[in-house]
Amino acid sequence: MVLLLENDIASRLRIIREKLNYTQTDLAKKINCPYSTISRYETGVMKPSYDILDLYRKLFNVNMNWLFS
């Protein structure tokens, strides 16, 4: 498993999801994927594709640069 710093994409995905009171299951339903995939994105086990990041950006109304900073 990959250890993460607070400023990486995985942490930002978790932070924005939690700030907006979505569970991993809620988000998985919104973007049509298994909730385990959301968990893998947030722990850094899997890296989301650009298309998935774009879905996050649109759903949570965040700037793509914020996800990468």
Buried (B, 14 or more C-beta within 10 A) or exposed (E): EEEBEEEBBBBBBBEBBEEEEBEBEEBBEBBEBEBEBBBBBBBBEBEBEEEBBEBBBEBBEBEEEEBEE
